[in-house]
Structures are given as structure tokens and as C-alpha cells.
């Protein structure tokens, strides 16, 4: 009954937001680098902030640092959705929100300063990678479910590292969001408030799990996004692009835009791949987890390299969409 009530509140919140967004013209207009060709409401990811609010009201003591960070990252991200902010403002908000989680989980006292610095770079990077990967219908919600459901399994069967509702409320928010987003013609997009807010939530869960198990292996729960985001950034640096500018060079974008695969097919493919990887990591956690993790990263790297074969077959459209001089040495 509790979860049904939460779902009703989330649906009501989304419908109210749609009315406000329509009146205030909070919309996403497609351009030549978009993976969509129709105007859509932006900021539907506000449902994740609302789920965090409902959770925090119920568990105020346990969630105070998390919700403070969520408020910061979602507030700045929503502002950016409405009116673009400078990169320095957004990045500062990301570091401050991560600092709140680090403080709440006592990372500053548990680990040496250099490891904390590494953690800052890693988790702020994850937040932005999540944002970069939010470009087609369904991918953010489905991929997040592929991470959250295994996390709940770990929490229930292997080691209790957080309150079950802290995961369940994120899962419910994903389900409600996907009701409006997992369509051929989406009712709304997550916007920065959705992709960054949800990534902040997942980062908090991963940090709790890493501290509880004293293991970093759980970062493999984000391997698919990580491989695509990191290699695409390296590719763009090689091409001397501004990595903060919009583009269509992620593998999922190549598949959906140049290979003409449907958004839903690509999104389900990413989610299923990550879910299977999570399952493998859970089974091998106490055996050869790091060896298996390295093998998984190698396999994903090989799969990612298929992108360049597709790109060579679609040079003309990629040149138009990304303004790339595709010489023989640039792929």
C-alpha cells in the first residue's frame, strides 16, 4: 500500500509538472545534432527529485545529507534546463553535492586525502557521463533499472548496506518516468535534472555499498555507460572537439542515428547488457571479481570499436552532424 501511494504521488507530480512546463515553455526543440525530430517537454526527470523528497520526509535523519545534495544538484540542473548556465557553475554544484555525500558517509575520515581526491574525480565524472548518455528515449530509465534492481538484490541477499526503500523509491521513480518516456514519441525528456539527479542517487548507493564491502569492484555496475562515455570523450579529444558541446558520437547515437536502429531497441540493449554484467559480478563477487571485471571491460571495448566501422559506412551524415573532417587517420 505504501508503494502504491508513492506511485500515485509521483504520477500526480508528473502531470502537474507537464501543465506548468507547457505554460512556461519548458520544452526541448530538436536541432541537427538531436536524436529526435519533435518538440517535447523537458525536465520530466523532476520525478526523481520528487521521489527523493518523499523518501526524505519519511526518513529525514538518514537522508539529510543525501537530500541536501539532491536539492543542490537538481536545483542547478533544472535552472540549466530552463536557461543555460556556465560550465563552472554546474561543475561547482556537482562537487558541492558530492562533498555532502562524502561528509554524510564519513569519507573524509575513513580514507586518506589522495583517495578522496580520486573519488571526487571519479564520481563527478560519473554524474556527467550519465548526463552525456541521456540522449534517446528510454535509455536513462531502463539503464538505471538495470543497476538499481541488482543493487537491491545485493542489499537483500549479500550485504545490507542501505534502507531497502532508498532503492525502491528510485526504482518506482524510474517506472513512472518510463511510462512517459519509453515510447516511440516520448511525452517528456529527463533533462539535466533527471539524468544528474538520478546519477547522484545511484552514486550514493554505490558509495554505501563500497564502504560496506570495502571494495571498488561495484563500479562495474556502471561499465556500459562508462566505456561509452570515456572512449567517446577520448575520441572527441583526438578530433580536437570541445567535449562540452553537443554531438552525436556516442555509440548509442551512432546506432540510433546512423545505423537507424530504433531508440527503444538501443535502450533495451544497453540496459540488458548492463543487467547481465551486474548479474555476473554478483555471482563472482567473492571469487574472481576483478579478473572477471577486467575481462568485461575488454569485451565492452571491443564492442565499442565496432562504432568506427559503422562510422566509415556513414561518413557523409556524420560529417554533416558533427562537422568532422574524416580523413583516413581520424577514425
Buried (B, 14 or more C-beta within 10 A) or exposed (E): EEEEEBBEBBBEBBEEBBEEBEEEEBBBEEEEBBBBEEEBBBBBBBBBBBBBBBBBEBBEEBBEBBBBBBBBBBBBBBBBBBEEBEEEEBBEBBEBBBBBBBBBBEBEEEBEEEEBEEBBEBBBBBBBBBBBBBBBBBBBBBBBBBBBBBBBBBBEEBEEBBBEBBBBBBBBBBBBBBBBBBBEEBBBBBBBBBBBBBBBBBBBBBBBBBBBBEEBBBBBBBBBBBBBBBBBBEBBEEBEBEBEEEBBBBBBBBBBBBBEBBBBEBBBBBBBBBBBBBBBBBEBBEEEBEEBBEEBBEBBEEBBEEBBEBBEEBEEEBEEBBEBEBEEEEB
